[in-house]
Structures are given as C-alpha cells and as structure tokens.
Amino acid sequence: MTRKKLLSLKKIALLVAPLALFGCYHSYAAPEQPFTQTQKNQEETTKVLQKLTQYAIDESFLISQCIDNLSNQEIKNKLHLINSKCADNIKELSALLVKYGGNAPDYSKDFKGYFMSGYAAMRGVFTDQGTLNALHTNLKLILKAFDSALNSSVPADVKEAVKRIYEDNKKAIQTIETQI
C-alpha cells in the first residue's frame, strides 16, 4: 500500500470508529420512557384545576345561599339537586388536582365567592325572582371559566372532566332559566 492510501484509510477509520462504537451500544442519555407531561404543562394544569375547583366551591356556596333565600319549595328542591352535582364536581376536580401534583383547596369562599354571594344576597332580598336572576348571572360567569379551560392545553382526562362539568353547569343554567 502506498503512503497516501494508508493515510486515507486511517482517516476513514478515525471517522467510522466512533460511529461503529457508539451506534452499536444503547445510549443512557435518552432512556425509553412513556410520554409524560413536561413540568411547565403540569404546572399549567394544576393552575387551571386550582382555579376551576375554587369556582366550583364558590358555586356550591352560592347555590346554598340561594336555597336559603328562596321561599318556593319546588325551586329549592331543584337547586338541591344542582348543588349535590356541584359537590360531586368539586370532589372530581380535587382528585384531579392531587393527581397532577397540586393541593386540594380548602372548602371555603375566596374573594370572588364573597362578591358573588353578596350580589346574590342583595338581589334576593325581596323576591325569589331576584335570587334566581343573581344565581343565573353568577353561574354564567362560572360557565365562562370552564369554557376557557376547555380551550387551554390540559391533558385529555382533565379536559374530559371539565367538559362534563361544563355541560352540567349549562344544564343548571337552563333549569334556572325555566324558573325565571
């Protein structure tokens, strides 16, 4: 072999050797793992769930207050059914929140909840109609929050639960609209 060929062969060997060595062995840099949510997406999911859980808690307090302000027993019974569904939704949202690394909120009103309750109390002082109108207005506000969450990037199980709760809230609004 000539010197030129030997030099070319060495260069080729130096280029191919790392490919042969590293290409044949498993890499530990990227182990095979199932797709998991990134930290940023998980934080966004817990933030959305935290907000929605608090909205559901405020909704529960609001419905309870409206039940106390109403005089019509038939409407009270319908609101009791809506409130029990709301309690189930709170449990489901809290479970999802814990699943995605968050802490379930305390079962208490936040500032927004106090504002909604105050509005309902003020509107419902004189008539059942005023109470139902206040509840209707506040439930529409809560529905918008769930609608907004449906358009966010959350995992499929969260989106499915939010969609179901959104539909429950739409039915509650329709029930109240029939009573107004």
Secondary structure, 3 states (H helix, E strand, C coil): CCHHHHHHHHHHHHHHHHHHHHHHCCCCCCCCCCCCCCHHHHHHHHHHHHHHHHHHHHHHHHHHHHHHHCCCHHHHHHHHHHHHHHHHHHHHHHHHHHHCCCCCCCCCCCHHHHHHHHHHHHHCCCCHHHHHHHHHHHHHHHHHHHHHHHCCCCCHHHHHHHHHHHHHHHHHHHHHHHHC
